[in-house]
């Protein structure tokens, strides 16, 4: 099974398979931009892969002038509004065919990436996530600089009141029909995400989830790679099954393997053979985790039905998120990821008193279920504690409090 990837290196696979038979080597770097080497670029040159809807060659690299910045941003927006693709700086071309790889003189890559990200963030609307950068060192001491743009959800993306799209090897303004279609697809994606979350939580509540759950109150974490929505059967279960050990549960180590119609499982089973915790890696690449460990029922109290163990829930959620994102990276997924944190059957639950008087005014949750704000993970290097803060704060808001005590006055993670 060969996963599908957009961009120039998807083209390389198509060009290489009939002639060079190097599937194993080429397929390696399809999944990870960081694995691209000079040898791979030379293979691209030898194959004569032309410029097209998913690739652009540039011999020079200059972002000092506003006009150069605008050209770069136009190409980025056009790729995002099309099928995604790669811009390779340091590759010469003639009539769209690569003719050489002279590379670029060495420059401050980190400062350049910071500058490009600032340009994308400030001038392309709405916010475009998931653009990646990769400097490839050459034996000459020079570099090829690759900008990879995903086919992004949440568009269409606009630069200075204009929408652009790829048309063959170049960018052009979108017409009215294309803009309207882009908005329709964006709304469709938002609805898909919303409906997915509701349907999966409904299945857990009804007992129709992958396993019979022991308890009635659950923490549920969904990690959704946006590209997974378009490929619900991206992976074969036989391919996924060896990955079960790399799945992370919510607050528990160890676990047993399982297979479900939707994918592969790691779960924790009680002596009564019911499940208290599981993580499901779906065929699409979406990961669903559910557990009851952090929601503790309280007996004999009419006003408070249970406690939310915030000292374990918040760091434990981040740990599971970090581990499962690492697995998705190995499977070839790239940001952005949409993360949903949901608490089911928590009416009457509350964060427990800390004994220091900091939780005056707390009250039991009045809603049956808490659908906490979705979180966008923009990169694998993102501070996950910071990213998850809006969701964690919302739990405390539902208990009548201003925000999580696990963050200090400046908003930095400082667990109590």
Residue pairs with C-beta under 8 A, 6 or more apart in sequence:
1 235
1 236
1 239
2 13
2 23
2 27
3 30
3 31
3 234
3 235
3 331
3 332
4 10
4 231
4 234
5 30
5 31
5 332
6 54
6 83
6 84
6 85
6 150
6 151
7 54
7 55
7 84
7 85
7 86
7 148
8 44
8 49
8 54
8 55
8 85
8 86
8 88
9 26
9 29
9 30
9 36
9 40
9 44
9 86
10 30
10 54
11 49
11 52
11 54
11 55
12 26
12 40
12 43
12 44
12 47
12 49
13 23
13 26
13 27
13 30
15 47
15 48
15 49
16 22
16 23
16 26
16 43
16 47
17 23
19 47
20 43
20 47
22 43
26 40
26 43
28 35
29 35
29 36
29 37
29 40
30 332
31 331
31 332
32 329
32 332
33 132
33 134
33 146
33 148
33 334
34 134
36 134
36 136
36 146
37 136
38 101
38 136
38 137
38 138
38 139
38 144
41 88
41 91
41 101
41 136
41 144
42 101
44 98
45 91
45 98
45 100
45 101
48 97
48 98
49 55
49 98
50 96
50 97
50 98
50 169
51 57
51 93
51 96
51 97
51 169
52 96
52 168
52 169
53 82
53 83
53 85
53 166
53 167
53 168
53 169
54 79
54 82
54 83
54 84
54 85
54 86
54 166
55 85
55 86
55 87
55 88
55 169
56 75
56 85
56 86
56 87
56 88
56 169
57 88
57 91
57 92
57 93
57 96
57 98
58 87
58 88
58 89
58 90
58 91
59 89
59 90
59 91
59 92
59 93
59 102
60 89
60 104
61 89
61 90
61 104
61 107
61 145
62 68
63 69
63 72
63 112
63 115
63 116
63 119
69 119
69 123
70 159
70 160
72 87
72 116
72 119
73 119
73 120
73 123
73 124
73 159
74 159
74 164
74 171
75 87
75 171
76 87
76 120
76 124
76 128
76 131
76 147
76 149
77 124
77 128
77 157
77 158
77 159
77 163
77 164
77 171
78 164
78 165
78 166
78 171
78 172
79 85
79 87
79 149
79 151
79 166
80 124
80 128
80 149
80 150
80 151
80 152
80 155
80 157
81 155
81 156
81 157
81 163
81 164
81 165
81 166
81 174
81 182
82 151
82 165
82 166
83 151
83 166
84 148
84 149
84 150
84 151
84 152
85 148
85 149
85 166
86 146
86 147
86 148
86 149
87 146
87 147
87 149
88 144
88 145
88 146
89 104
89 144
89 145
89 146
89 147
90 101
90 102
90 103
90 104
90 142
90 143
90 144
90 145
91 98
91 100
91 101
91 144
92 98
92 99
92 100
92 101
92 102
93 99
96 169
101 138
101 144
102 142
103 138
103 140
103 142
103 143
103 144
104 142
104 143
104 144
104 145
105 142
106 141
106 142
106 143
109 133
109 135
109 143
109 145
112 133
112 145
113 133
116 131
116 133
116 147
117 131
120 128
120 131
121 127
123 159
123 160
124 157
124 158
124 159
125 157
125 158
125 159
126 154
126 155
126 157
126 158
127 154
128 152
128 154
128 155
128 157
129 150
129 152
129 154
129 335
129 336
129 376
129 378
130 149
130 150
130 152
130 334
130 335
130 336
130 378
131 147
131 148
131 149
131 150
132 147
132 148
132 334
133 145
133 146
133 147
133 148
134 145
134 146
134 148
135 143
135 144
135 145
135 146
136 143
136 144
136 145
136 146
137 143
138 144
150 226
150 227
150 334
150 336
151 227
152 226
152 336
153 186
153 189
153 226
153 229
153 336
154 186
154 189
154 190
155 182
155 185
155 186
156 163
156 174
156 178
156 179
156 182
156 183
156 186
157 163
162 173
163 173
163 174
163 178
163 179
163 182
164 171
164 172
164 173
164 174
165 171
165 172
165 173
165 174
165 178
174 182
189 226
189 229
192 229
193 224
193 229
193 338
193 374
196 222
196 224
196 229
196 286
197 222
197 340
197 342
197 371
200 209
200 220
200 222
200 288
201 220
201 342
201 344
201 369
201 371
203 209
204 213
204 218
204 220
204 290
204 344
205 344
205 345
207 213
209 290
210 258
210 260
210 262
210 265
210 278
210 280
211 258
211 265
211 267
211 274
211 275
211 278
212 274
212 275
213 274
213 275
213 276
213 290
213 292
214 270
214 272
214 274
214 275
214 276
214 292
215 276
215 292
215 295
215 297
216 345
217 292
217 295
217 297
217 306
217 343
217 344
217 345
217 346
217 349
218 290
218 291
218 292
218 295
218 343
218 344
218 345
219 250
219 290
219 291
219 292
219 293
219 294
219 295
219 313
219 317
219 341
219 342
219 343
219 344
220 288
220 289
220 290
220 340
220 341
220 342
220 343
220 344
221 250
221 287
221 288
221 289
221 290
221 317
221 320
221 321
221 339
221 340
221 341
221 342
222 286
222 287
222 288
222 289
222 338
222 339
222 340
222 342
223 286
223 287
223 321
223 324
223 325
223 328
223 337
223 338
223 339
224 286
224 337
224 338
224 339
224 340
225 285
225 286
225 328
225 333
225 334
225 337
226 336
226 337
226 338
227 285
227 333
228 234
228 282
228 284
228 285
228 286
228 333
229 284
231 284
231 285
232 283
232 284
233 283
233 284
234 283
234 284
234 285
235 263
235 283
235 284
235 285
235 331
236 283
237 259
237 263
237 264
237 283
240 263
240 264
240 281
240 283
241 257
241 259
241 264
243 264
243 281
243 327
243 330
243 331
244 257
244 258
244 264
244 265
244 266
244 281
245 257
245 266
246 323
246 326
246 327
246 330
247 255
247 264
247 265
247 266
247 279
247 281
247 287
247 323
247 324
247 327
248 279
248 289
248 319
248 320
248 322
248 323
248 324
248 327
249 255
249 266
249 267
249 268
249 277
249 278
249 279
249 289
249 291
249 320
250 277
250 279
250 289
250 290
250 291
250 293
250 294
250 316
250 317
250 320
251 277
251 291
251 293
251 294
251 312
251 313
251 316
251 320
252 268
252 276
252 277
252 291
252 293
254 268
255 266
255 267
255 268
255 277
255 278
255 279
256 266
256 267
256 268
256 269
257 264
257 265
257 266
258 264
258 265
258 266
258 267
258 278
259 265
260 280
262 280
262 282
262 283
263 280
263 281
263 282
263 283
264 280
264 281
265 278
265 279
265 280
265 281
266 278
266 279
267 275
267 277
267 278
267 279
268 275
268 276
268 277
268 278
268 291
269 275
269 276
270 276
276 291
276 292
276 293
277 289
277 290
277 291
277 292
277 293
278 289
278 290
278 291
279 287
279 288
279 289
279 320
279 324
280 287
280 288
280 289
281 287
281 327
282 288
285 328
285 331
285 333
287 324
287 327
287 328
289 320
289 324
293 309
293 312
293 316
294 308
294 309
294 312
294 313
294 316
295 306
295 307
295 308
295 309
295 343
295 346
295 349
296 306
296 307
296 308
296 309
297 305
297 306
298 304
298 305
298 306
298 307
303 348
303 364
304 348
304 349
304 350
304 364
305 347
305 348
305 349
305 364
306 346
306 348
306 349
306 350
307 349
307 350
307 351
307 352
308 343
308 346
308 349
308 350
308 351
308 352
308 395
308 399
309 352
310 351
310 352
310 392
310 395
310 396
310 404
310 405
310 406
311 406
311 415
311 416
313 395
314 388
314 392
314 404
314 406
314 415
315 406
315 415
317 341
317 388
317 392
318 384
318 385
318 388
321 339
321 384
321 388
322 384
325 337
325 377
325 380
326 380
328 337
329 380
335 377
335 378
335 379
335 380
335 382
336 376
336 377
336 378
337 376
337 377
338 374
338 375
338 376
338 377
339 374
339 375
339 376
339 377
339 387
339 388
339 391
340 371
340 372
340 374
340 375
341 372
341 375
341 388
341 391
342 369
342 370
342 371
342 372
343 349
343 369
343 370
343 372
343 395
344 369
345 368
345 369
346 365
346 367
346 368
346 369
346 370
347 364
347 365
347 366
347 367
347 368
348 364
348 365
349 364
349 365
350 362
350 363
350 364
350 365
350 399
351 359
351 362
351 395
351 396
351 399
351 401
353 359
353 362
354 405
354 416
358 405
359 401
359 405
361 400
361 401
362 399
362 400
362 401
363 399
363 400
364 399
365 398
365 399
366 398
367 398
370 394
370 395
370 398
372 390
372 391
372 394
372 395
373 390
373 391
373 394
375 387
375 388
375 390
375 391
376 387
377 384
377 387
383 413
385 413
386 411
386 412
386 413
389 403
389 404
389 407
389 411
389 413
392 403
392 404
392 406
392 407
393 402
393 403
393 404
393 407
395 404
396 402
396 403
396 404
396 405
397 403
405 416
406 413
406 414
406 415
406 416
407 413
407 414
408 414
